[in-house]
Amino acid sequence: MYRIFSVAVLVLSCNAGQAGTLLSDQVFDRYSPLAAADEFSRRVFSPTTHDRLQRYQQHTGIRAVAHTVDLRDERFDVFIPKLKPPGGYGLIVFVSPIPHWPLTHDWKKILDRTGYIYVSALRSGNEENVYKRRIPLALHALENIRARYPIDPQRTVISGFSGGSRTAIRIAAAYADVFSGALLIGGAKVMGEEDFAPPPLEIMQQLQRNMRVVYSTGRHDMPNQRLDGRSIAALQERCVAGVFRYSERNISHEVPTFKMMQRVLARLDKPLDATALAQQSQCADTLGARVATDVAAAQAAYRKGDSALAGELLGAADLAWGGLAAEPMIELARQLAPGFSDP
């Protein structure tokens, strides 16, 4: 008993000694189950893409590797704030656009005052693969910080800057049941375009009704302001209730300063109100009818024997609506391409 007590005191003393400092080149040893191959595929890829991958594995007997990084080779920056809130630390998992992000003095000050831990993987910049490294490293960072420190689940934020923001919004959507908020800085991807489909239904509902998504791009960063506008419109079109925009006047392609971070974190800490949730519910009813109409058009084309048109309409619906209509789209995809359905 004395030994256990002594170890606990030592850990607490080490944590206290680290407060207010940036810990560089930290090594983690816990792999996140959220980044494991099948779970990752289910969350990040569109329904028909995930189904094709599963059928391919069944057909060939070749399984995807469980994890795509070796944590022994990875390093992370961690900032432990001086303030430890009674409900647990907040947490910002940050995706950098460059190999090693220099945490600003303003951010250190606001993290100290608000009780947010900051963690960011090294070698996770824009040149790295999104699926093999950038998303998994963020998830492993989350797993290890939660194992080491008491973290408030309602103050758990995924963030990124520039190219890191484009990755962060992918993580926010696919893991909306894990993160309570997203802070997107310097431009974000547009849901329903490229390879960014809505996640499985139960996760999408968390994004729609619980997640607080804050866009904070400098007002003079016009290309990314326009991109943010399209990204915001896409989330609102899919009935995501908690979308907010804070643009700092005197900056361009830069991260928010101390005062703006105060406003942003206050918004991220605040749950959605009853009015926003009621509006979201009304939006969801209209959205459901629109999704059903698009899927029905693809099904009708298939029944008429026009497989090319059916495939085109299905591909558009799969990307636009993803997990909002997974079952009928997977069924139609198997009819159009049954090759791996029976190994």
N, C-alpha and C positions, 0 to 999 in steps of 0.2 A: 504493500500500500504506500509506504514512504517513497519507494522508487517511482511509482506511477505519479504521485503528487509532485515529486522533484522534477520529473520530465515535463509535466504540464506547466510548472512554474517557469522552467527553462524556455519552453516554446513561447509562452506569453511574454517573457522578458525579451526574447529575440525579436518578436513582432513589435514590441514597444520601441526597441532600439532602432528598428528599421523605419519607424514612422517619419513621414516628411522627406523621405529620400527616394531617389530613383535607383532601383536595384537592376544592374545591367547583367546581361548574359546569364540569366537564370535558366536552369535545366529542369524540365518537367519529366515525370515518369508515368503519368496516368493517361491512357488512351480513352478518348470519349466514345461511348457506344453510339452517339449521334453521328459520328463520322464513319462508322463501320459501313462497308460497301453497300449492302442491301438497304439499310436504313437511309443512308445518304442518297442512294438512287431514288428511293420512294419519295423523298422529300424534295429533292432538288430538280429532278427531271420531270418532264410532262408525263401524264399517265400512260400514253401509248409508247413513249420511249422507254419508260421503266418496265412496262410489260414485255417489250421486245427483248430487253436485256435479260429479264428473268427467263423468258422462253429460250433464248440463245444458250444460256447457261445450262438449262435442263436438257437441251438438245445435244450439246457438245460435251457436257460433263466438266467443262472448264469453269471454275469459280473465280470471280474477281478477288484480288487480294483484299484482305480484311482492312488494312490501313495502308495509305500511300506515302506516309512519312515515317522515318525512324526518329523517335524523340531524342535518342542519344546524340543525334547530330544537330538538333535544333536548339536555338537560344531565344529567350524572351526578355523584354524589358518589363519591369513591374514597379509601379509607384504605390506606396502604402501611405495613405493620408494620416495626418495627426489626429483628426477627429474620428472616433469610432461611434457611430450612432447606436442608440439602444436597440433598434430593430435589425442591426447588422449593417455591414458596409454596403454602399452601392458599388456597382462594377461597370466600368466601360471597357469593352473589348474593342480595340482599335485596329483597323486594317490600313496599313500604310501604302502609299503609292511608290515608295522607294525602299531599298533594302533595310535601312535603319532610320526610323523616324526620330527627329530631335524634339522631345517633349518641351513645349514652351514654358517660360516662367509664369505666364498668365494661367496656363492650364494647371500647373503645379499648385498655384495659390488657390484656385477654385476647387480643385480636388481636395486640398487640405481642409477647406472651410465646409465643404458639403459631405465629406466622408465617403468619397468615391475612390475605390481602387482602380488603377489603370493598368492594363496589360496589352502588350503588342508583340507579335512575333517578328523576329528578324528574318530576312530573306523571304519576305512575303509581298514584295512590290509588284508593280505592274508587269514586269517581265516574267513573273512566275505563273504557272498554270493555276487557273481558278479552281478547278475540280480536284487536282492532285495535291495542291499545297495551300492555296490561300483560304479556302473555306475550311478544310480540315484543321489547319493550324489555329484558326480562330476558335474552333470548337474544342480543341485540346487545351487551349489557354483557359477557356471557360471552365472546363472540367477540373483542371488543376487548381485554379484559384478557389473554386467552390469547395474543393477538398481541404484547402489549407486555412480558409478564413470563413467566418459566418457572413453570408451574403444575403441581402434582402431580395427576394425574388421579384418584388415590385419596383426595384431600382436596378435592374439588370439590362444594360444597354449595349447594343452593337453599333459601332460607329466606324467611319472611315473618311478619308479625304481624297478627292479627285478620283483616280482609278480605284482607290480603296473604298470610296463611297459606292461605286458601281458594284463592287463585291458585297459591301455591307448590306445593301438593300436585298440582294439575293438571299443572304443569311437571315435577315429580318423576316422575310416572307416564309422561307422554308422552315424556320425555327421560331415561329411566332408563339408557340406554346412554351418556349424556353426564355426568350427575351421579352421584357415588358416594354422596351422602347428602342428606337433607332434614331441616331443623329447622323444625318447625311450632309456632307460638306463638299462643295465643289462639283456638283453634278451627280445625278443618279440615273440608273438604268430605267427603262420604261417597261412595266409589266405588260406582257402580250406581244413583245417584239423580240427579235433575235431568238435566244434560247431561254427566255425568262417567262415561263408559264406559271399561273397560280398553283399553289401547293395543294396537297390532299385536303378534302373538304373540312375535316375536323381542325386542321391547322389553319386553313383559310378563314374559318369562322373566328379563330383567336385573333388573326390579323385584322379582321373586320371590326371586332367588338372590344378588343382589349389593348392592342398595341398602340402606343403613341409614336407617331413617325414625324420627326422634326427635320425640315430642310433648312439649312443655314449656310447659304452660299453668299459670298460678298456681293454687294449691289452692283459693283463695277465689273463683275465677272459675267459679262453678257452671254457668251455662248452657253455657259453652264446654268445661268438663270433661265434661258430658254429651255434647256434640257430638263431642268427641275420642273418647269411648268408642264411639260408633257408627262413627266413621271407622276406628278401630283394628279393630273387629270385622269391618268390611267388607274390610279388607286381609287380615286373618287368614283370613277365609272364602275368599279368593282365593289363599291359600297364599303370601303375602308373608312371608318368614322373618325379616327384620330389622326388626321393629317394637318400639320401646322407648318407655317413658313415664317422664318425670322431672317431678314436680310440686313446685314450690318452696312451702314452707309458708306464709310470711308475706306473700305478694303475691296480688293479684287479677288484673285485666286489665292486666298489665305484662309487659315483657320480662324474661328471666332476669338475675339479678345475676352478679357476677364468679364466685363459688364454683360456682353452678349451671352457668354457661357452661364452667367447667373440666371438670365431669363430662360435660356434653353433648358437647363437642368431643372429649374422650377416647373417648367411645362412637362418635362419627361416624368417628374415625380408625381404628377397629378393625374389620378384616374379619370376616365371619361365620364361625363355627367349623364343624367337620365334623358335630357333633351337630345343629345347627340346619339344615344343608343336608340331612342324611339325613331329618329330620322333614319338611322341605319336599317332598322327593321323594315320600314316602308320601302327603302331603296332595294333591299334584298328581294322583296316580292317581285318588283319590276324586273330586276336582274335575272331572277330564275326563269321568267317567261322568255326573256331574250335568249338565254343560253339554250333553253329547250327548243326554240325556233331554229337556231343555227344547227344544232345536232340533228333535228328532224329533217332539215334540208339535205344534209349529207346522207342520211338513211334513205330518203326518197330517191336520190340520185342512184344509189346502189340498187334499190328495188327495180328501177327502170333499166338497169343494165349498163349504166354509164359509170364504170369504175373509175375512170380518170377524173371525172367531175366529183365523184364521191370522195376520192382520195384528196383532191384539192380542198374541198369544203371541210373534210375531217381534219386535215392538217391545220387549216386556219382556226377551226374551233378548238383543237387541242392546244394550240399556242395561246389563244385568247382566253380560254376559260379553264383549262387544266383540270384541277381536282373538283371544280364545280360540277363537272359532268363526266366523271371518270368511267363509270361502269358502261354506259351506252357507247362511249367512244372506244373503249378497249374492245368491246364486242364487235363493233363495226370494223375496227382495225384488224382483228383476227379473221373476219370474213374476207376482207380485201387481201390480206397476206397471211394465209394459214400455214406457211411453211414450217414454223417451229411449234405449232400447237400440239403435235403428237409425236414426240421423239421416238 
